Amino acid sequence: MIGLATRLDRLLGRVTMYGLVIICLVVIGVVALLLMVVGQIGYSPFALLATASVLLVFSYLANGFAGLVFRTRPQLSSTAITALLLLFILQPSLDPLRLAGAALAAMVAVLAKYLLAVRGRHIFNPAAIGAFVAVLTGLNFSFWWVATPVLLPFVVVGGFLVLWRTRRLPLAGVFLVVVALGIAVRNALFGAPFLDSLGTAFLSYPIVFFACFMLDEPLTLPPRRWQQLLEAAVVGVVFVIPFSFGNFGSTPEFALLVGNLLAFFFGQRRGIRLDYLGRSQLTPTSWQFEFRPHAPVAFLPGQYMELSLPHGKTDARGWRRVFSIAAAPGGDIRFGMRVPERSSSFKSALLALEPGTTVSATSVSGDFLLPKDAARPLLLVAAGIGITPFVSQLEHLTARGEKRDIVLLYSVTNTDDIAFGEVLRAADCRVVVLSPTRPAELPSGWSWAGEGVLSAEMIRTAVPDAASRTTYLSGSPELVAGLERALHADGVKRIVTDVFIGY
């Protein structure tokens, strides 16, 4: 039976991350407009429409200008998100001066992606830097009017969907705890009841919207989870410390800019440019794509990269996609992926690439990493193309001559679907294959687990000491969620997962 979490993954995987954010922000905006019409939010609906129009128009104008100057194809969905975020930060108004401030914020936000960047990587959250500059000039104000009780339920639902899709609920949780406690303690020092202050933090401050739609902006986050949690705590502390020097003061966007600087020094501090070398067929349904980076790319075995591939007739999945890196660090970058007959426009464009074409990548992230303790026994469980992060890890261990107690359980729908056989044969580990038919020939150290469905019972039979191993699961949401529950019930305590959402 498919669980609720798996159903949610499947539903959210039908749209890009950018598409999901746009949908959520538009819904919140439409609800806000209706509440203004009936007098539940104290702004004119015409002011909201005018401000939204100015933000969208000037964002797109600045985006087009930047595309011409820097010879890039603008990411229109990213521009729309920036404009919509500014809509909830700045004061809605029909005043020409305030609208000029909104226009300035929109242009600064878009141009900052190109001008406030180091070696192709932008440093600051675009909406935050746009609002910050508008406030400094005095042309508009950082009102964060979205922080109103009547909008909170819609912000919570939309924000939860975004955080679930990105697996960043812990990031938001740390920030919310730090800020809510900080506000409650600060107010308590002035005599306010502690519990009332906690309620005020959520009902009158924009902390939920900030955590769900601003703090988790992917291109300004550090790559590792512990780094992200540290940033969330730092931003939370800066968020609650009051100070003011003229137009410059303690605003939410300033707190985020401080966190962006911290994140910049954690992550890949350059834009990633890759020359396409070519492709090779791994199995009847999957391909390997190889790229040579213009400069060394820092990543850890098991991490993923977001590729950017602008192309015509882009479908709803967009032209940015995340793929596990199927190569050891220090050389060319390889990706393995399943390419069905009716594939996405992204994969079709990837298949049509000519060798020598340069593509870009936006980020490297992920925590699907082997433990530092080399003595810990491991069980790696992969289904189909879910083998890719393990390829990076095993190739890295082989290159280093590092021996570990590893069992790889590889489930395929057909013996022809065994991918990266050369890497797996070179790895010093036991490989157990689960397939409908027995392979005609297996390399030394490999065995056939038989036919059937990948399940906890089958894993226990094929790997009797599975409960004593740290288990890594890689595959679809349905597979990973089902196996994780079953293995926990079967006594496996240490499980690390990597879910391919929207693959």
Stockholm file with secondary structure:
# STOCKHOLM 1.0

chainA/1-503         MIGLATRLDRLLGRVTMYGLVIICLVVIGVVALLLMVVGQIGYSPFALLATASVLLVFSYLANGFAGLVFRTRPQLSSTAITALLLLFILQPSLDPLRLAGAALAAMVAVLAKYLLAVRGRHIFNPAAIGAFVAVLTGLNFSFWWVATPVLLPFVVVGGFLVLWRTRRLPLAGVFLVVVALGIAVRNALFGAPFLDSLGTAFLSYPIVFFACFMLDEPLTLPPRRWQQLLEAAVVGVVFVIPFSFGNFGSTPEFALLVGNLLAFFFGQRRGIRLDYLGRSQLTPTSWQFEFRPHAPVAFLPGQYMELSLPHGKTDARGWRRVFSIAAAPGGDIRFGMRVPERSSSFKSALLALEPGTTVSATSVSGDFLLPKDAARPLLLVAAGIGITPFVSQLEHLTARGEKRDIVLLYSVTNTDDIAFGEVLRAADCRVVVLSPTRPAELPSGWSWAGEGVLSAEMIRTAVPDAASRTTYLSGSPELVAGLERALHADGVKRIVTDVFIGY
#=GR chainA/1-503 SS CCCHHHHHHHHHTTSCHHHHHHHHHHHHHHHHHHHHHTTSSSSCHHHHHHHHHHHHHHHHHHHHHHHHHHTCCCCHHHHHHHHHHHHHHBCCCCCHHHHHHHHHHHHHHHHHHHHSEETTEECSCHHHHHHHHHHHHTSSCBCCTTCCTTTHHHHHHHHHHHHHHHTCHHHHHHHHHHHHHHHHHHHHTTTCCHHHHHHHHHHHSTHHHIIIIITTCGGGSCSSHHHHHHHHHHHHHHHHCCCEETTEECCHHHHHHHHHHHHHHHSCCSCEEEEEEEEEEEETTEEEEEEEESSCCCCCTTCEEEEECCCSSCCTTCSEEEEECCSCTTSCEEEEEECCSSCCHHHHHHHTCCTTCEEEEEEEECCCCCCSCTTSCEEEEEEGGGGHHHHHHHHHHHHHTCCCCEEEEEECSSGGGCCCHHHHHHSSSEEEEECSSCCSCCCTTEEEEESSCCCHHHHHHHCTTGGGSEEEEEECHHHHHHHHHHHHHTTCCCEEEEECTTC
#=GC SS_cons         CCCHHHHHHHHHTTSCHHHHHHHHHHHHHHHHHHHHHTTSSSSCHHHHHHHHHHHHHHHHHHHHHHHHHHTCCCCHHHHHHHHHHHHHHBCCCCCHHHHHHHHHHHHHHHHHHHHSEETTEECSCHHHHHHHHHHHHTSSCBCCTTCCTTTHHHHHHHHHHHHHHHTCHHHHHHHHHHHHHHHHHHHHTTTCCHHHHHHHHHHHSTHHHIIIIITTCGGGSCSSHHHHHHHHHHHHHHHHCCCEETTEECCHHHHHHHHHHHHHHHSCCSCEEEEEEEEEEEETTEEEEEEEESSCCCCCTTCEEEEECCCSSCCTTCSEEEEECCSCTTSCEEEEEECCSSCCHHHHHHHTCCTTCEEEEEEEECCCCCCSCTTSCEEEEEEGGGGHHHHHHHHHHHHHTCCCCEEEEEECSSGGGCCCHHHHHHSSSEEEEECSSCCSCCCTTEEEEESSCCCHHHHHHHCTTGGGSEEEEEECHHHHHHHHHHHHHTTCCCEEEEECTTC
//
